[in-house]
């Protein structure tokens, strides 16, 4: 643990104690003014980026009003870095002058989970909520056969985006796209979807990383004012953290937040170094991938292959090693393909907005639904994987009870 981290922690603990309500002689309380947020790139760099807490979500990049934070898209990278060199890589001239946007947007900086949950739910997660706070869990699938066929599992995310675009909930969605035919179909890159064709083009799972929020500028330049974010767990926490810490210019543009259940993503080298060298699977021949206890691979010639996940661990992306959030707990709707039904999506409805959209889609026939209890094993697995992911949060980081896994049942 660095001396800087200890100093910052002690300083903020004292500030937090000073910011609590004070009682007068009658016993009534008087709220005190919240401490001014003063944290900048210097703290973000030392506490998150260089410690392994950084997931590469790119929230700091899109929030920077001065465009001085770059992003390393290369394998083994996926990290933000400072573009200016006046004060070195670990400090920022604008930060020294009072700019705090990057730390306000970071969903791994200090009390990020507490702030996100209070913003979304009015309370923090308790020990019995390993997969986060939610209203309902159901199983869904797209009613449109074309959408269902091209989407992953039940095609839920594609169906939601198409419906939300057509019903004026959003103007654009931040998602990912891939190349075609030459192996680049497994190299994902951020992109904005503006219509049904765009959504279908980005459908499916790759399990390699894409910092989808980086498509924000593309959406804004096209005139979008109401934006959906589709992202892995780490990315889905950006939106409520931004709104809680008042990054209004960027945060207020997000109108819908869809989170993908995610235990980890893999370095793209896994295709050559494991799938091809050991199993003879050329990435150009791979049609579809999925993870359901094993790494599933379908090839264009109709073949099907299963690879033990233990063999894949060596290619885990660095940014996933300390991530405590499997269940995308800060999204409006969290989705995943776990469970016994290959063509249905486990759907975790978390917020008022999430409930409104799912209810309307079920009512107008855009979605087909069934009770989550039809697959209790999927719900149990989600809770188990969520608790396991929480154990990754390191001791040197800012500890809060909400980040600890639920106690084991006796």
N, C-alpha and C positions, 0 to 999 in steps of 0.2 A: 504494500500500500504506500503510495507516494506521500511525502510531507505536504505537498500542495493539496492532495485530496483530503487529508486529515484536517488541514487548516480550513479549507472550504467547508467541510462537514461541520466542524465546530462553530464556525462563523454563522452558518445557516441555521444550526440548531438553536443558537442563542437568539438569532433574529426571529425564528419561529416562535420561541417562548415569549419574546417581547411582543409578538403580534397577536397573542391570544386575548380574549375578552377580559376586561378588568371589572371587579365588583366594587360598588360603592358601599356606604355604611348600611344601606337598606337591603343589600343583597342583590340588587339589580345589576345587569351587566351592560357595559358600554363597549361596542365593537371598536377596535383600534384600526388604524389605517394599515393596509397591506404593504409590506416592504416593497420598495421599488425593485423591479427586476434589473439586475446589473450584469448578468453573465453574458459573456461574448465568446468569440471563436477561441480565445486562449483557453478558457475552461473546457469548451467542447473538445478541443484537440487533446488535452491532457487527460480528461476524464472518460471520454467515449471513444474517440477515433484511435488512439494509440494503445488502449487497454484491451481491445477485443470486444467491447460492447457494441461497437458500430455494426449495424446490419447492412449498411450500404443502401438504405431506403431512399436517399436523396432528398429528404424533407428540407434539410439545411440549404441544399442547392437551389431549389425552386423558391425558397422564401427570401433569399438574399436580395435586397433591393439594389445592391451595387454591382451585382454580377461578378463577384470576385471569388466565388467558390466553384471550382471545377469538379469533374467526376471522372474517375478511372474506370472505363468500361471493360478493360481487359481481364481475362481469366487470371485469378489470383489477386485481382484488384477489387473492383466494386467498392471503392471508397472515395469520399470527397477529399479535396485538397485545396489549399489556398493558392490563388493565382498570382497574387502580388508578393514581392520578395523584400519589401522595405524592412519589415520586422522579422523576417524568416518565416518558415512554414508554420510555426506554432503561435503566431500572433497576427493581429489584423489592425491596420491603421484606423479603419472605420469603427472597429470594436473599441479601440482606445478612445474614440470620440463619442462613444455612447450607443453604437448600433448593437442590438441584442437579438436580431431576427433569427440567427442560426440556432441558438440555444432554445429559443422559444418554440421552434419547429421540431426539435429533436425528440422522437419518441423513445429515447433511452437516456435522456438527461435528467438526473435527479429524481424528482417525485412524479415522473411522467404517468405512471399507471394510476396513481391516486387522482391526479388532475383529470385524466381522460374519463375515468369512471364517474367522478363527481359531475362532470359536464354532461355525460350521457344518461346516467341513471340516478343521480342525486345521492348516491352512496358508493362506498368502495366494496370491492369483492371480499367475501368472507371465506373462512377456511373451508366451508362446504361448497364453494363455487370454483373448483379447479379449472373448469372450462369457461369461467366468466359468468356474467349476469345475462340472463336471457328470459324471454317471455314464453317461447314455445319451440318445440322441435318437431318437425314434420319431414316426410319424404315427398319429394316433388320430381316432376319431369315435364319437359316442354310438351305441349299438346301438338305442336307443329312437327310433323315427322322429319322434315328437312332440317329444322333447327336441332331436333333431338339427335339425328344421325351425325351431324357435324360437330356437335358439342361434346364435352366430356361427360361421361356418365349420363345423367338425366338432361343435360343441356340447360340447366337452370340459369346460369349466369348469362348465356347468350339470350335466352328468352327474356330475362329481366331487362337487359340493356335495350333490346329491340322494343319492348313494350314501353319502357321509360322514355325512349326517344320519340316514339309515336304518340305518346300521351303527354308530352310537354313537361315531363319531370326533369329532363336533362337536355342539353344541347350537344354534349359530347361525352365520351368516356375515355379515360386513360387506361390503356391496356397494352398488350404486346403483340408484335408481328414477327414473322419469320420468313426466310427465303423459301424457295421451292426447288426441289429436284436435284440439287448438287451437294446435299449434305448440310447446307445452311439452314434447312428447316428446323435444325435443333439449336440454332444461334438466335436467341430471342433478343428483340430490341424494342424500346418503348415506342408507342404510337397512339394517336387519337382516332377513335371511331366516331363517325358522324351519321351513319346510316346502317341499315340491316346488312348490306354487303360487307361493310367494314367489320361489323361484329362477327360475321361468319368467317371472314378471312383470319381473324385473330383467335378463333375458337380452338379449344383443346389445351392439354397440359404438356409442358416440355421438361420440367424439373431442372432446367438450367435457369439462371437468374436474369431477370430484367427489371430495372428500376423504373417501373411504369410511371411514377410521378413526373419523371423528366419530360413526358409528353405534354406537360401543362402549358408551356409556352406555345406549342403548336395549336392547342385547343383555343387559347386566348387570341392568338393571331388570326384564327379563323372566325372570331367573333363569338365564341361560346361564353355564356354567362353562368350557366348551370352545368356543373361538371360532375360526372361520376368517376370514382376511383375504383378500379378493380386491382387488388393487390394481395400479396401474401400477408401473413399476420403482422410482420414488422411494418409493412407499408400502411396497413389499415389503421394503425394507431396514430398516424400522422395527423389525420383530420381533427379528431377531438382534442389532441394536444395543442394543435395550432389555435383552435377556437378557444380553448381554455386560457391559453397564454396570449390571446388577442393579436394574432397575426391576421388582421382582418382583410387586408388587400388580397392575400392568397387564400386564406382559410375560408372566407365567406363565399368563395366561388364553388366550393364543393357542396353539391346538393344531394349526393348519394354515395354511400361507402359500402362496397361489397368486399368482404374478406374471404380469402381462401385458406382452408385448413392446411397447415404446413408444418412438418416436423423438420425439414431441411431441404435445401436445394444442393445441386452437385456442380462441381467444376466441369466444364464442357470436355475436358480431357478424358472423362470417363468413357466417352464413345470410342476413342482410339485405344486407350490404354487398358480397358477392361472388356468392353463389348466386342471390339474387333480382334484384339490380340489373343484373348482367351477363348472367345466364343465364335469368332469368325463372322460377326454381325457388322457389316459395313453400314455406317450411318446413313448412307444414301439409300439403303434398302429398307430402312425402318419407316413404317407407316404411322404407328401410334405407340405411345407408352402410357403406362399407368402404374400406380403402386397400391397394392392390396395385400400387405403382408410380405410380398415379394415384388421385385421390379419386373413388371410385365412388358414384353416387347412383341408387337405384331409387325410383320414384314409385308411388303407389297405383293409377294408371291403367295400370300395366305398362310405363312408360317406363324407360329406362336412360340415364345420362349419365356422362361421364368429364371430369374437370377436372384440368388439369396441376397437380401439386403445387407447382411454382414459383409459381403464382398464389396459393397459399394461405399462403406463408411470412409474408406481412405480418401475418397474424392469429395467429401463433404466440404462445402464452401466455408471459408473461415468465418464469415459473418454470421453463420448459423450456430456456432459452437456455444455461445452464451445466450441465445435467444430463449426467453421463458414462455413464449406464447405460441402454442400449437393451434389454438382454436379461434384465432382472429377475433379476440374478445372485444374489440372496440369498433367493430363494424356495425352497420345497420342490419345487415344480413350476412351470416357466415355460412360457407358452403364447403362440402367435401364429398368425395366418392367412397368413403369408408363404409363398410357394411357388406351384407350378403347379396344385395341387389345391385347388379352391375349397371342397370339402366335407370337407376333412381339416384337422386342427390340428397344427401343428408343436409337439411336446411335448418339453421339455427336463427330464429327471428329474435332480434335483440331490442330494437327501438320502436317507437311509435311509427316512424316513417317506414321501417321494415315491415311492420304489421300491416300498415295501410296498403303498401304495394303488393305484398303477397295475397292479402285478402281480395283485393280488386282483380288480380290476375286469376285467382281461383274462381271468382264469381263470373268473369267474362269468358272463361274457358281457355285463357292463354297458358295456364298451368293445370296439370293434373296432380292432385295431392292425396296423400294417405297418412294415417297417424304414424308418428315416429315410433310408437310402441310396437309397430309391426316388425321392427328390427331392433329389439332391445340390446342386442350385441353391439350394434353400431354406436349407440349412445354410451354404453359401458366402455367401449374402446376409445371413444373421444375423451371421456373423463380420464381414463388411464393415461393416454398419451399426453393430455394437457398437464396432468400432475407430473409426469416424467419430464416434460419440457421445463417446468418451473424449477426443477432441481438444477438446471444449468446455470441459473443466475448466480454469479460468483460472490464470494464473501467480501471481496474488496469493493464491490459496487454499493450504491446507496441502498441500504436494506430497509424494506418495509414489510410488515406482516402479510400484506396482500399478495406479495410475490412468493410466499412460501406455499408448498403443496399442502393439500388437505391431509390431516392425520390419517394413518392407515386404520381401517376398521378392525376391531378385535374379534 
